[in-house]
């Protein structure tokens, strides 16, 4: 049996404005990680030192 979704949860999922802001927020978080250089990338300067 699956759990029932409350009216508030349903409202949150179906509200396009909330979805849009969540999408933008996640994009900004991802961009920050990529811009700062995450663990998978190596700095050229770091290797030379």
N, C-alpha and C positions, 0 to 999 in steps of 0.2 A: 504493500500500500504506500502510495506517495503522500507526502504531507500537503495539507491545504495551504494555499498562499493567502495571506491576509489581504484585506482590501487596500491597506496602506502600501504593502509590498507591491501589489499589482499596480497601484497608482504610480509608484516610483519607477517601475519597469516600463510603463506605457507613456510616461511623460516625456515628450521629445526634448523639452528644454533641459531637464535634468540629464538625459542621455547625452545631449550635446556637451554640456559642461563637464561631465565625467570623461567623455572622449577627449576633450581639449586638455583636461588635467593630466590624463594618462600620457598623452602625447608630449606634454611639457616634461613630465618625469623621465620619459624615455630619451628625449632630446638631451636633457641634462646629463644622463649617464653616458650617452654616446659622445657628447661634446667634451666631457671631462676625461674621457678615455677610461673605459671599463677594464676589468682585469685581463681580458683577452688580448688587448692591444698593447704593444710595447712602444715606448718612446725611443726615438733614434738617439736623442741626447743621453738618455739613461744608459743605453748599451755602451756608448763610447766612453763613459766615465770609468 
